[in-house]
Amino acid sequence: MLTLTRTLNDLAEDLHIRGYTLIRAEPEPEAMTAAASVLGTHLGARWMGSRTLTAKNDPTWLPRHTEQLDDQEPLRFFALGCLIPATEGGATCLFDGRAAARTLLAQQHRFTSVRITYSTKWRPNKATHPLINPGVHGPALRFRSKLETNSVLGLPTGLSEDEMYGHVESALAEAVVLVHQWRAGDLLVVNNRAMIHARQPFNGTRRMIRFRYDDPHYRTVTLKP
């Protein structure tokens, strides 16, 4: 059962202005799917791809990233629901990519020339994005922390690749807006074109359900207007 303390318009406004919103549902896949579907329909999404994610005792960070950068256009929104939280750690961290972009634009280096090609080891897709993307609500980062599957283009004169990553990571560290400690029944919906996200290491078994709205590669739920 979906429990709303605010209207769907309020939640949509949160997504567009704050970059995220949090709602509560019963910690069961069916209830989480229903909650994500109601909001997704209100946002104009046509379908969702849902997947249950179970993991145990991960000592590593999930690096900062925009979801699905190997597509020509990243997802607008995605949601994470908590079925069973980790016994320790596992918080999801959100960083305001708009604030980080403003920080970089105020520096002497011309970060507007930087582009990064992203790929993964799991599928053949690859796409190139500007580091600072001119968004509807102003410039915002499209970014994934340094990996061997990143390829950097257009570095400004006098700036090495490692220095560029260092500047971006510092700007994001100053732009943290949420460190969400999960409770069973939490459903965190994220504006993927405004926010960068990461995940802390954790102990214990963690069971989550992820929803990607209008995912071009994966459709499990059709949303009816």
N, C-alpha and C positions, 0 to 999 in steps of 0.2 A: 504493500500500500504506500502510495506517495504522500508524504507529509510536507505541505508548503506553509511557511509562515509569511511568505510574501507572494505577490502575484507573479505570473509568468513574465509580464512586462518588466517587473523589478529585476528578475533574474537576468533577462536579456540585457537590460541596461547595465547591470554589473559586468556582464561579459564584454560589452563594448567599451565601457569606461575603465573599470578596475582591471579587466582582463581575465577574470575568473569569477565563479560563483560556487557556493556550496549548498547542497540540499541533503535531506535525510530520507532514507527509505529503509524498509526491512532488509537485513543483510542476507538476502536470498537472490539467486540469479533472476528469477521471474520478476520480483519486485524492483530490482535495480534496472532491469530492462524496461519495465513499464515507466519508471521515473525518467530514464534517459530518453525514452521515446516521446513522452509528453513534451519535454523541453525541446527536443530536436525538431518536432513538428512545428512548434511555435517559432523556432529560429529559421524555418524554411528548408530544413534538410529533407531529403527525399528517401534516404535509407541510412542504415548503420551497419558497420561490421563489428560484431562483438566477439570477444575472446576471453576465456577464463585463464588467468595467469597464476600458476602456483610455483613457489620457489622456497628454498630453505637455506638459511645461514649463508648469506652472500656478504663477504667481507669488503666488497668493492663498491665504489660510487658508480651509479649510472651517470655518465657525464652530461653536462649541460647541452641541451639541444632543442631545436625546433623539430616537431614531429614530421616525419616523412619528407625529408629534404631531397630525397632522390627522385621525387616527382617534380614536374615542371611548375606546379602550383601546390604549395603545402596545404594541408587540411585547414579549414576555417576553425573547426572546433573538435575537441575530443573530450572524453570523460573517463574518469577512473572511479570505480566503486570498490569499497572495501568489504569483503566477505569475512575474512579472518585477518586481523592485524598481526604483524610480527610481535614477538614478545619483547623485543628491544630494537630501537632504531627503525629504519625504513621510511622516514618522513619524506614526503615529496616537497621539493623546494621550487618556488616560482620566482622568476626574475623578470622585471619589466624591461622588455626589449626596446621600448620607446625611450625610457629614461637612459638606458645604456647607449642608445644611438645618439642622444643629445650630448652625452658626455664625450663620445668619440668625435662628434662633429665640432666640438669646442676646442679640440686639440690641434696642434700644428700640422700633423700628418693628414694627408688627403685620403681618408678611409673610404670615401665615396668611389674610388677607383678599384677597390678590392672586390674580387669575385672568387667564389669557391665552388668547385665541382664536387658533388657528393655522390657516393655510391655505397653499396653495402655488399657483404659477402653472401647475402641470402637471395638476391634476385638481380637480374641484369640491368635494371633501371639505373640511369644516372642523370643528373640535372645540375646546371650551373646557376647560382643565385648571387646577386649583389649582397655583400655583407650588410650594407644598410639599404633597406628596401623602402622606397617612398610609399607609405601606406595611406589608407583612407583617413586615418586620424593622425597623420604625421609619420616621419621616418621611424622605422623599427628594424631591429636586427633579425636576420635569418642566419642561424649559426648552429654549428655543432663543434664541440671541443675537439682539439687536435687528435686525429686518427689517421692511420695509414691509408684509409679510403677517402680522405680529403685531398683535394688538389687545389692549391692557391694560385690565383692569377691576379695580375694588376697591382702588385705591391708598389706603393709610392717609393720614390728614390730615398735611400737612406734608412729604410725600414726592413729588417729581416723578417722572415716568416715567424720565427719564434717570438720576436718582439711584437709583431702584430697580434699573435695569440695572447701574449701577456697583457697587452693593452685592453683587448676585448674581455678577457677573464676578469681583469681588475674593474672594468666598467660594470660588468655584470654583478660582481661581488658587492658593489655599492648599490645595486638596484634590486636587491632581494626584497620581495614584498610579502612572502608567505613561506613559513616552514610548517607544513601541515602534518601533525602527528595523527595518524589514522585511528579511527574508531570504527568498529563494525557498523555498517549502515551509512557511512559517509559516501557521498557522491560528489566528487569535485569535477566541475566542468570548466574547461580552459579555452580561452581564445588563443589558438595556436599561432596566429599572425601578430600577436602582441607580446606573448609571454614566451620565455625560454624556461624549460624545466629540467630538473635533475632529481635523483633519488639517493638518499643516504644508505650506507651499509646497514644490514640488519641481522639479527639472530632469531631463530625460531622459524616456523612455517608461516608463510604469508600467502594469502589467497585473495587475489584481486580480480575484478572484471573490467575490461577496457572496451570502450565504445569509440569508434572512429566514425564521425559523421560524413556521409558522402564519400567514403573511401573508394577510389576507383578500382581497387584490386580485390575488395572483399566485401560482400553484401550478405548479411544474415537476417536483417529485419527491414522490411519495407514500411515506411512511415506514411500514414494516410492523413491528408490535410482535413 
